[in-house]
Amino acid sequence: MFKVSEIAKRCGVSADTVRHYTQIGLLRPRRDPRNRYHLYSVSDIKRLRFIFQAKRLGYTLNEIGEIMRDARQGRSPCPRVREIIAARIDENRRRVDELSALQHRMEHALANWGSLPDGVPDGDLVCHLIESVGEADRDIGA
């Protein structure tokens, strides 16, 4: 059996991480009856490693909890695992597309701004560089 600091050191994480995962129910150590310290087993080390593998694949702590709950209840978590990661892949593709479009807008703006002089606010305008981009968007109905 291992104390918080021992399991943290074995797994290369902070003791606070172990405590947090215990607090939210991802780890379920037993209590030492003499001093009420949490005592972690080899199974807890395996669960902690599972949590980090799942996090590296993009699962949230809530999703990891659901997966572990299914497993504890004797149900295969595999369908849920596939469903979550398929949705995450679609979500990531959308985010990559959005970031790509943002990158293009930023590069285009910077290239256009190279030929524009610095301006001074005149009461209605704040920064004519940004506002010049807005004018192009208004022209297309944005």
VMD Tcl script that builds the backbone (N, CA, C; Angstrom):
set m [mol new atoms 426]
animate dup $m
set s [atomselect $m all]
$s set {name element resname resid chain x y z} {
  {N N MET 1 A 0.845 -1.181 0.000}
  {CA C MET 1 A 0.000 0.000 0.000}
  {C C MET 1 A 0.894 1.249 0.000}
  {N N PHE 2 A 0.391 2.280 -0.679}
  {CA C PHE 2 A 1.180 3.492 -0.871}
  {C C PHE 2 A 0.422 4.707 -0.359}
  {N N LYS 3 A 1.164 5.649 0.212}
  {CA C LYS 3 A 0.594 6.934 0.598}
  {C C LYS 3 A 0.540 7.828 -0.642}
  {N N VAL 4 A -0.125 8.968 -0.521}
  {CA C VAL 4 A -0.287 9.899 -1.637}
  {C C VAL 4 A 1.056 10.231 -2.275}
  {N N SER 5 A 2.013 10.627 -1.472}
  {CA C SER 5 A 3.306 11.038 -2.031}
  {C C SER 5 A 4.010 9.883 -2.723}
  {N N GLU 6 A 3.824 8.666 -2.224}
  {CA C GLU 6 A 4.488 7.511 -2.831}
  {C C GLU 6 A 3.883 7.163 -4.196}
  {N N ILE 7 A 2.565 7.149 -4.291}
  {CA C ILE 7 A 1.938 6.835 -5.575}
  {C C ILE 7 A 2.214 7.945 -6.579}
  {N N ALA 8 A 2.243 9.184 -6.116}
  {CA C ALA 8 A 2.534 10.310 -7.003}
  {C C ALA 8 A 3.941 10.163 -7.582}
  {N N LYS 9 A 4.895 9.837 -6.735}
  {CA C LYS 9 A 6.278 9.681 -7.188}
  {C C LYS 9 A 6.395 8.510 -8.162}
  {N N ARG 10 A 5.749 7.399 -7.870}
  {CA C ARG 10 A 5.807 6.229 -8.752}
  {C C ARG 10 A 5.235 6.522 -10.136}
  {N N CYS 11 A 4.233 7.389 -10.192}
  {CA C CYS 11 A 3.557 7.679 -11.460}
  {C C CYS 11 A 4.032 8.971 -12.104}
  {N N GLY 12 A 4.912 9.691 -11.446}
  {CA C GLY 12 A 5.461 10.912 -12.029}
  {C C GLY 12 A 4.473 12.062 -12.087}
  {N N VAL 13 A 3.604 12.145 -11.080}
  {CA C VAL 13 A 2.629 13.234 -11.010}
  {C C VAL 13 A 2.741 13.901 -9.648}
  {N N SER 14 A 2.042 15.007 -9.491}
  {CA C SER 14 A 2.073 15.687 -8.194}
  {C C SER 14 A 1.109 15.015 -7.216}
  {N N ALA 15 A 1.397 15.192 -5.951}
  {CA C ALA 15 A 0.496 14.678 -4.916}
  {C C ALA 15 A -0.872 15.359 -5.030}
  {N N ASP 16 A -0.880 16.628 -5.440}
  {CA C ASP 16 A -2.149 17.336 -5.614}
  {C C ASP 16 A -2.998 16.687 -6.703}
  {N N THR 17 A -2.361 16.197 -7.755}
  {CA C THR 17 A -3.101 15.505 -8.819}
  {C C THR 17 A -3.746 14.250 -8.261}
  {N N VAL 18 A -2.995 13.482 -7.504}
  {CA C VAL 18 A -3.533 12.255 -6.900}
  {C C VAL 18 A -4.697 12.610 -5.976}
  {N N ARG 19 A -4.532 13.641 -5.165}
  {CA C ARG 19 A -5.608 14.057 -4.254}
  {C C ARG 19 A -6.852 14.494 -5.034}
  {N N HIS 20 A -6.640 15.225 -6.121}
  {CA C HIS 20 A -7.776 15.688 -6.926}
  {C C HIS 20 A -8.524 14.501 -7.526}
  {N N TYR 21 A -7.800 13.569 -8.104}
  {CA C TYR 21 A -8.445 12.400 -8.697}
  {C C TYR 21 A -9.163 11.571 -7.634}
  {N N THR 22 A -8.625 11.562 -6.436}
  {CA C THR 22 A -9.298 10.870 -5.332}
  {C C THR 22 A -10.575 11.623 -4.955}
  {N N GLN 23 A -10.474 12.931 -4.854}
  {CA C GLN 23 A -11.624 13.757 -4.468}
  {C C GLN 23 A -12.779 13.609 -5.454}
  {N N ILE 24 A -12.484 13.515 -6.757}
  {CA C ILE 24 A -13.562 13.416 -7.748}
  {C C ILE 24 A -13.965 11.965 -8.030}
  {N N GLY 25 A -13.356 11.024 -7.329}
  {CA C GLY 25 A -13.792 9.635 -7.401}
  {C C GLY 25 A -13.127 8.773 -8.461}
  {N N LEU 26 A -12.111 9.293 -9.138}
  {CA C LEU 26 A -11.424 8.462 -10.132}
  {C C LEU 26 A -10.517 7.432 -9.462}
  {N N LEU 27 A -9.992 7.779 -8.315}
  {CA C LEU 27 A -9.219 6.837 -7.506}
  {C C LEU 27 A -10.000 6.591 -6.223}
  {N N ARG 28 A -9.961 5.355 -5.759}
  {CA C ARG 28 A -10.720 4.988 -4.567}
  {C C ARG 28 A -9.834 4.246 -3.566}
  {N N PRO 29 A -8.954 4.988 -2.927}
  {CA C PRO 29 A -8.069 4.328 -1.959}
  {C C PRO 29 A -8.829 3.943 -0.702}
  {N N ARG 30 A -8.230 3.027 0.043}
  {CA C ARG 30 A -8.829 2.732 1.349}
  {C C ARG 30 A -8.176 3.646 2.383}
  {N N ARG 31 A -8.755 3.698 3.557}
  {CA C ARG 31 A -8.223 4.552 4.638}
  {C C ARG 31 A -7.482 3.690 5.648}
  {N N ASP 32 A -6.366 4.180 6.094}
  {CA C ASP 32 A -5.641 3.523 7.178}
  {C C ASP 32 A -6.443 3.780 8.451}
  {N N PRO 33 A -6.903 2.730 9.134}
  {CA C PRO 33 A -7.748 2.939 10.322}
  {C C PRO 33 A -7.024 3.632 11.475}
  {N N ARG 34 A -5.707 3.572 11.472}
  {CA C ARG 34 A -4.957 4.181 12.573}
  {C C ARG 34 A -4.850 5.692 12.442}
  {N N ASN 35 A -4.663 6.187 11.177}
  {CA C ASN 35 A -4.426 7.619 11.029}
  {C C ASN 35 A -5.301 8.266 9.948}
  {N N ARG 36 A -6.152 7.487 9.318}
  {CA C ARG 36 A -7.102 7.944 8.298}
  {C C ARG 36 A -6.419 8.409 7.006}
  {N N TYR 37 A -5.126 8.118 6.826}
  {CA C TYR 37 A -4.442 8.439 5.574}
  {C C TYR 37 A -5.025 7.587 4.452}
  {N N HIS 38 A -5.025 8.151 3.272}
  {CA C HIS 38 A -5.390 7.350 2.103}
  {C C HIS 38 A -4.263 6.376 1.815}
  {N N LEU 39 A -4.646 5.137 1.530}
  {CA C LEU 39 A -3.667 4.128 1.143}
  {C C LEU 39 A -4.039 3.603 -0.234}
  {N N TYR 40 A -3.102 3.701 -1.158}
  {CA C TYR 40 A -3.329 3.338 -2.550}
  {C C TYR 40 A -2.689 1.989 -2.847}
  {N N SER 41 A -3.340 1.229 -3.721}
  {CA C SER 41 A -2.860 -0.104 -4.078}
  {C C SER 41 A -2.217 -0.096 -5.456}
  {N N VAL 42 A -1.707 -1.250 -5.854}
  {CA C VAL 42 A -1.164 -1.411 -7.197}
  {C C VAL 42 A -2.283 -1.169 -8.218}
  {N N SER 43 A -3.509 -1.543 -7.909}
  {CA C SER 43 A -4.646 -1.281 -8.803}
  {C C SER 43 A -4.852 0.216 -9.005}
  {N N ASP 44 A -4.634 0.990 -7.956}
  {CA C ASP 44 A -4.755 2.449 -8.088}
  {C C ASP 44 A -3.675 3.005 -9.016}
  {N N ILE 45 A -2.483 2.429 -8.965}
  {CA C ILE 45 A -1.417 2.847 -9.875}
  {C C ILE 45 A -1.838 2.555 -11.309}
  {N N LYS 46 A -2.421 1.383 -11.544}
  {CA C LYS 46 A -2.887 1.028 -12.889}
  {C C LYS 46 A -4.000 1.967 -13.339}
  {N N ARG 47 A -4.914 2.310 -12.432}
  {CA C ARG 47 A -5.991 3.252 -12.766}
  {C C ARG 47 A -5.424 4.635 -13.091}
  {N N LEU 48 A -4.443 5.070 -12.326}
  {CA C LEU 48 A -3.822 6.373 -12.570}
  {C C LEU 48 A -3.154 6.384 -13.947}
  {N N ARG 49 A -2.489 5.313 -14.286}
  {CA C ARG 49 A -1.870 5.227 -15.616}
  {C C ARG 49 A -2.947 5.216 -16.708}
  {N N PHE 50 A -4.056 4.526 -16.453}
  {CA C PHE 50 A -5.174 4.516 -17.409}
  {C C PHE 50 A -5.704 5.939 -17.610}
  {N N ILE 51 A -5.854 6.673 -16.523}
  {CA C ILE 51 A -6.368 8.052 -16.594}
  {C C ILE 51 A -5.470 8.890 -17.499}
  {N N PHE 52 A -4.157 8.769 -17.327}
  {CA C PHE 52 A -3.242 9.573 -18.134}
  {C C PHE 52 A -3.232 9.138 -19.596}
  {N N GLN 53 A -3.393 7.848 -19.842}
  {CA C GLN 53 A -3.493 7.394 -21.239}
  {C C GLN 53 A -4.753 7.974 -21.877}
  {N N ALA 54 A -5.863 7.933 -21.146}
  {CA C ALA 54 A -7.122 8.465 -21.670}
  {C C ALA 54 A -7.028 9.971 -21.887}
  {N N LYS 55 A -6.397 10.685 -20.959}
  {CA C LYS 55 A -6.234 12.132 -21.129}
  {C C LYS 55 A -5.393 12.440 -22.360}
  {N N ARG 56 A -4.360 11.650 -22.611}
  {CA C ARG 56 A -3.515 11.868 -23.796}
  {C C ARG 56 A -4.304 11.663 -25.088}
  {N N LEU 57 A -5.357 10.871 -25.033}
  {CA C LEU 57 A -6.219 10.663 -26.196}
  {C C LEU 57 A -7.319 11.717 -26.292}
  {N N GLY 58 A -7.376 12.630 -25.322}
  {CA C GLY 58 A -8.330 13.726 -25.395}
  {C C GLY 58 A -9.592 13.556 -24.577}
  {N N TYR 59 A -9.683 12.509 -23.789}
  {CA C TYR 59 A -10.870 12.319 -22.953}
  {C C TYR 59 A -10.815 13.278 -21.768}
  {N N THR 60 A -11.967 13.807 -21.386}
  {CA C THR 60 A -12.051 14.679 -20.215}
  {C C THR 60 A -12.110 13.817 -18.959}
  {N N LEU 61 A -11.886 14.434 -17.814}
  {CA C LEU 61 A -11.977 13.685 -16.559}
  {C C LEU 61 A -13.389 13.152 -16.340}
  {N N ASN 62 A -14.411 13.916 -16.735}
  {CA C ASN 62 A -15.784 13.427 -16.603}
  {C C ASN 62 A -16.004 12.195 -17.468}
  {N N GLU 63 A -15.503 12.239 -18.700}
  {CA C GLU 63 A -15.652 11.089 -19.595}
  {C C GLU 63 A -14.897 9.878 -19.056}
  {N N ILE 64 A -13.714 10.117 -18.520}
  {CA C ILE 64 A -12.924 9.028 -17.937}
  {C C ILE 64 A -13.691 8.413 -16.770}
  {N N GLY 65 A -14.321 9.261 -15.975}
  {CA C GLY 65 A -15.140 8.762 -14.863}
  {C C GLY 65 A -16.277 7.883 -15.361}
  {N N GLU 66 A -16.948 8.288 -16.442}
  {CA C GLU 66 A -18.040 7.487 -17.009}
  {C C GLU 66 A -17.514 6.141 -17.509}
  {N N ILE 67 A -16.380 6.160 -18.169}
  {CA C ILE 67 A -15.770 4.930 -18.682}
  {C C ILE 67 A -15.440 3.990 -17.530}
  {N N MET 68 A -14.830 4.536 -16.483}
  {CA C MET 68 A -14.461 3.719 -15.325}
  {C C MET 68 A -15.699 3.199 -14.601}
  {N N ARG 69 A -16.753 4.011 -14.564}
  {CA C ARG 69 A -18.008 3.585 -13.922}
  {C C ARG 69 A -18.617 2.401 -14.678}
  {N N ASP 70 A -18.628 2.493 -16.008}
  {CA C ASP 70 A -19.126 1.371 -16.812}
  {C C ASP 70 A -18.344 0.100 -16.492}
  {N N ALA 71 A -17.028 0.217 -16.436}
  {CA C ALA 71 A -16.180 -0.943 -16.164}
  {C C ALA 71 A -16.456 -1.516 -14.773}
  {N N ARG 72 A -16.604 -0.643 -13.775}
  {CA C ARG 72 A -16.894 -1.108 -12.406}
  {C C ARG 72 A -18.229 -1.839 -12.330}
  {N N GLN 73 A -19.181 -1.418 -13.177}
  {CA C GLN 73 A -20.509 -2.033 -13.168}
  {C C GLN 73 A -20.580 -3.274 -14.058}
  {N N GLY 74 A -19.429 -3.689 -14.588}
  {CA C GLY 74 A -19.373 -4.905 -15.386}
  {C C GLY 74 A -19.850 -4.738 -16.819}
  {N N ARG 75 A -20.021 -3.488 -17.248}
  {CA C ARG 75 A -20.419 -3.223 -18.641}
  {C C ARG 75 A -19.178 -2.842 -19.438}
  {N N SER 76 A -19.150 -3.247 -20.680}
  {CA C SER 76 A -18.026 -2.869 -21.527}
  {C C SER 76 A -18.087 -1.373 -21.799}
  {N N PRO 77 A -17.015 -0.653 -21.495}
  {CA C PRO 77 A -16.982 0.770 -21.791}
  {C C PRO 77 A -16.599 1.053 -23.244}
  {N N CYS 78 A -16.259 0.008 -23.990}
  {CA C CYS 78 A -15.736 0.201 -25.354}
  {C C CYS 78 A -16.686 0.963 -26.281}
  {N N PRO 79 A -17.995 0.665 -26.282}
  {CA C PRO 79 A -18.869 1.459 -27.155}
  {C C PRO 79 A -18.831 2.952 -26.824}
  {N N ARG 80 A -18.846 3.284 -25.543}
  {CA C ARG 80 A -18.780 4.684 -25.125}
  {C C ARG 80 A -17.437 5.296 -25.531}
  {N N VAL 81 A -16.352 4.542 -25.368}
  {CA C VAL 81 A -15.014 5.011 -25.725}
  {C C VAL 81 A -14.966 5.362 -27.208}
  {N N ARG 82 A -15.499 4.474 -28.047}
  {CA C ARG 82 A -15.510 4.734 -29.494}
  {C C ARG 82 A -16.367 5.953 -29.830}
  {N N GLU 83 A -17.539 6.033 -29.213}
  {CA C GLU 83 A -18.473 7.139 -29.478}
  {C C GLU 83 A -17.849 8.484 -29.111}
  {N N ILE 84 A -17.229 8.546 -27.957}
  {CA C ILE 84 A -16.628 9.791 -27.493}
  {C C ILE 84 A -15.491 10.221 -28.414}
  {N N ILE 85 A -14.620 9.276 -28.768}
  {CA C ILE 85 A -13.464 9.678 -29.573}
  {C C ILE 85 A -13.888 10.027 -30.994}
  {N N ALA 86 A -14.911 9.363 -31.523}
  {CA C ALA 86 A -15.401 9.719 -32.863}
  {C C ALA 86 A -15.933 11.150 -32.860}
  {N N ALA 87 A -16.692 11.503 -31.819}
  {CA C ALA 87 A -17.214 12.866 -31.710}
  {C C ALA 87 A -16.068 13.861 -31.533}
  {N N ARG 88 A -15.073 13.483 -30.752}
  {CA C ARG 88 A -13.932 14.371 -30.503}
  {C C ARG 88 A -13.138 14.608 -31.788}
  {N N ILE 89 A -12.995 13.573 -32.613}
  {CA C ILE 89 A -12.282 13.723 -33.886}
  {C C ILE 89 A -13.015 14.724 -34.766}
  {N N ASP 90 A -14.342 14.602 -34.850}
  {CA C ASP 90 A -15.130 15.557 -35.646}
  {C C ASP 90 A -14.980 16.971 -35.094}
  {N N GLU 91 A -15.064 17.096 -33.786}
  {CA C GLU 91 A -14.921 18.406 -33.136}
  {C C GLU 91 A -13.542 18.998 -33.413}
  {N N ASN 92 A -12.503 18.178 -33.309}
  {CA C ASN 92 A -11.141 18.663 -33.567}
  {C C ASN 92 A -10.968 19.102 -35.013}
  {N N ARG 93 A -11.575 18.360 -35.949}
  {CA C ARG 93 A -11.477 18.765 -37.359}
  {C C ARG 93 A -12.106 20.139 -37.564}
  {N N ARG 94 A -13.272 20.361 -36.946}
  {CA C ARG 94 A -13.922 21.678 -37.042}
  {C C ARG 94 A -13.023 22.761 -36.453}
  {N N ARG 95 A -12.436 22.481 -35.308}
  {CA C ARG 95 A -11.567 23.462 -34.661}
  {C C ARG 95 A -10.327 23.752 -35.505}
  {N N VAL 96 A -9.758 22.710 -36.110}
  {CA C VAL 96 A -8.594 22.905 -36.977}
  {C C VAL 96 A -8.990 23.763 -38.173}
  {N N ASP 97 A -10.159 23.496 -38.760}
  {CA C ASP 97 A -10.635 24.304 -39.889}
  {C C ASP 97 A -10.831 25.762 -39.470}
  {N N GLU 98 A -11.429 25.968 -38.292}
  {CA C GLU 98 A -11.633 27.330 -37.792}
  {C C GLU 98 A -10.293 28.025 -37.550}
  {N N LEU 99 A -9.341 27.303 -36.971}
  {CA C LEU 99 A -8.020 27.889 -36.723}
  {C C LEU 99 A -7.302 28.187 -38.033}
  {N N SER 100 A -7.469 27.329 -39.009}
  {CA C SER 100 A -6.856 27.561 -40.313}
  {C C SER 100 A -7.436 28.825 -40.959}
  {N N ALA 101 A -8.758 28.978 -40.874}
  {CA C ALA 101 A -9.399 30.176 -41.428}
  {C C ALA 101 A -8.926 31.424 -40.677}
  {N N LEU 102 A -8.817 31.323 -39.351}
  {CA C LEU 102 A -8.329 32.454 -38.557}
  {C C LEU 102 A -6.889 32.792 -38.949}
  {N N GLN 103 A -6.062 31.785 -39.107}
  {CA C GLN 103 A -4.673 32.014 -39.502}
  {C C GLN 103 A -4.619 32.740 -40.845}
  {N N HIS 104 A -5.448 32.320 -41.778}
  {CA C HIS 104 A -5.487 32.962 -43.094}
  {C C HIS 104 A -5.909 34.431 -42.974}
  {N N ARG 105 A -6.964 34.703 -42.174}
  {CA C ARG 105 A -7.413 36.092 -41.979}
  {C C ARG 105 A -6.314 36.940 -41.357}
  {N N MET 106 A -5.618 36.385 -40.388}
  {CA C MET 106 A -4.555 37.123 -39.712}
  {C C MET 106 A -3.411 37.436 -40.673}
  {N N GLU 107 A -3.000 36.440 -41.445}
  {CA C GLU 107 A -1.904 36.651 -42.389}
  {C C GLU 107 A -2.302 37.666 -43.462}
  {N N HIS 108 A -3.527 37.561 -43.947}
  {CA C HIS 108 A -4.029 38.490 -44.957}
  {C C HIS 108 A -4.066 39.918 -44.389}
  {N N ALA 109 A -4.556 40.052 -43.176}
  {CA C ALA 109 A -4.623 41.374 -42.544}
  {C C ALA 109 A -3.232 41.959 -42.378}
  {N N LEU 110 A -2.307 41.162 -41.871}
  {CA C LEU 110 A -0.952 41.671 -41.649}
  {C C LEU 110 A -0.301 42.091 -42.963}
  {N N ALA 111 A -0.519 41.306 -44.002}
  {CA C ALA 111 A 0.041 41.675 -45.313}
  {C C ALA 111 A -0.547 43.002 -45.795}
  {N N ASN 112 A -1.856 43.194 -45.621}
  {CA C ASN 112 A -2.502 44.450 -46.035}
  {C C ASN 112 A -2.047 45.632 -45.173}
  {N N TRP 113 A -1.836 45.398 -43.915}
  {CA C TRP 113 A -1.451 46.482 -43.019}
  {C C TRP 113 A -0.046 46.990 -43.296}
  {N N GLY 114 A 0.784 46.193 -43.949}
  {CA C GLY 114 A 2.154 46.617 -44.240}
  {C C GLY 114 A 2.211 47.882 -45.076}
  {N N SER 115 A 1.187 48.120 -45.878}
  {CA C SER 115 A 1.191 49.304 -46.748}
  {C C SER 115 A 0.383 50.465 -46.162}
  {N N LEU 116 A -0.202 50.270 -45.004}
  {CA C LEU 116 A -1.015 51.336 -44.394}
  {C C LEU 116 A -0.195 52.101 -43.356}
  {N N PRO 117 A -0.376 53.413 -43.287}
  {CA C PRO 117 A 0.343 54.197 -42.272}
  {C C PRO 117 A -0.318 54.015 -40.902}
  {N N ASP 118 A 0.423 54.324 -39.862}
  {CA C ASP 118 A -0.170 54.346 -38.526}
  {C C ASP 118 A -1.177 55.480 -38.488}
  {N N GLY 119 A -2.242 55.277 -37.739}
  {CA C GLY 119 A -3.268 56.300 -37.638}
  {C C GLY 119 A -3.483 56.726 -36.200}
  {N N VAL 120 A -4.116 57.861 -36.053}
  {CA C VAL 120 A -4.450 58.388 -34.733}
  {C C VAL 120 A -5.967 58.342 -34.598}
  {N N PRO 121 A -6.477 57.852 -33.460}
  {CA C PRO 121 A -7.928 57.809 -33.281}
  {C C PRO 121 A -8.532 59.202 -33.455}
  {N N ASP 122 A -9.709 59.261 -34.097}
  {CA C ASP 122 A -10.317 60.570 -34.354}
  {C C ASP 122 A -11.656 60.744 -33.641}
  {N N GLY 123 A -11.916 59.935 -32.673}
  {CA C GLY 123 A -13.184 60.052 -31.955}
  {C C GLY 123 A -14.145 58.935 -32.323}
  {N N ASP 124 A -14.238 58.620 -33.609}
  {CA C ASP 124 A -15.098 57.518 -34.052}
  {C C ASP 124 A -14.289 56.249 -34.297}
  {N N LEU 125 A -13.053 56.396 -34.709}
  {CA C LEU 125 A -12.199 55.258 -35.009}
  {C C LEU 125 A -11.281 54.963 -33.833}
  {N N VAL 126 A -11.019 53.676 -33.621}
  {CA C VAL 126 A -10.095 53.264 -32.564}
  {C C VAL 126 A -8.753 52.904 -33.177}
  {N N CYS 127 A -8.777 51.947 -34.093}
  {CA C CYS 127 A -7.555 51.552 -34.799}
  {C C CYS 127 A -7.942 51.234 -36.232}
  {N N HIS 128 A -7.523 52.081 -37.140}
  {CA C HIS 128 A -7.960 51.948 -38.526}
  {C C HIS 128 A -7.493 50.634 -39.164}
  {N N LEU 129 A -6.462 50.004 -38.609}
  {CA C LEU 129 A -6.008 48.725 -39.157}
  {C C LEU 129 A -7.097 47.662 -38.980}
  {N N ILE 130 A -7.562 47.497 -37.751}
  {CA C ILE 130 A -8.614 46.511 -37.482}
  {C C ILE 130 A -9.897 46.915 -38.177}
  {N N GLU 131 A -10.218 48.195 -38.146}
  {CA C GLU 131 A -11.455 48.659 -38.769}
  {C C GLU 131 A -11.426 48.483 -40.287}
  {N N SER 132 A -10.248 48.493 -40.890}
  {CA C SER 132 A -10.172 48.259 -42.335}
  {C C SER 132 A -10.546 46.827 -42.674}
  {N N VAL 133 A -10.277 45.899 -41.789}
  {CA C VAL 133 A -10.683 44.510 -41.991}
  {C C VAL 133 A -12.190 44.412 -41.865}
  {N N GLY 134 A -12.761 45.119 -40.905}
  {CA C GLY 134 A -14.216 45.129 -40.720}
  {C C GLY 134 A -14.946 45.670 -41.926}
  {N N GLU 135 A -14.370 46.652 -42.611}
  {CA C GLU 135 A -15.009 47.210 -43.809}
  {C C GLU 135 A -15.126 46.156 -44.891}
  {N N ALA 136 A -14.124 45.333 -45.054}
  {CA C ALA 136 A -14.202 44.267 -46.056}
  {C C ALA 136 A -15.265 43.264 -45.678}
  {N N ASP 137 A -15.408 42.971 -44.387}
  {CA C ASP 137 A -16.445 42.038 -43.946}
  {C C ASP 137 A -17.844 42.613 -44.179}
  {N N ARG 138 A -18.018 43.924 -43.945}
  {CA C ARG 138 A -19.346 44.544 -44.160}
  {C C ARG 138 A -19.733 44.466 -45.635}
  {N N ASP 139 A -18.720 44.597 -46.497}
  {CA C ASP 139 A -18.997 44.557 -47.930}
  {C C ASP 139 A -19.550 43.207 -48.351}
  {N N ILE 140 A -19.204 42.135 -47.597}
  {CA C ILE 140 A -19.700 40.811 -47.965}
  {C C ILE 140 A -20.900 40.422 -47.094}
  {N N GLY 141 A -21.404 41.348 -46.310}
  {CA C GLY 141 A -22.620 41.119 -45.528}
  {C C GLY 141 A -22.400 40.444 -44.196}
  {N N ALA 142 A -21.188 40.471 -43.677}
  {CA C ALA 142 A -20.907 39.834 -42.389}
  {C C ALA 142 A -21.384 40.699 -41.242}
}
mol reanalyze $m
mol bondsrecalc $m
mol representation Tube
mol addrep $m
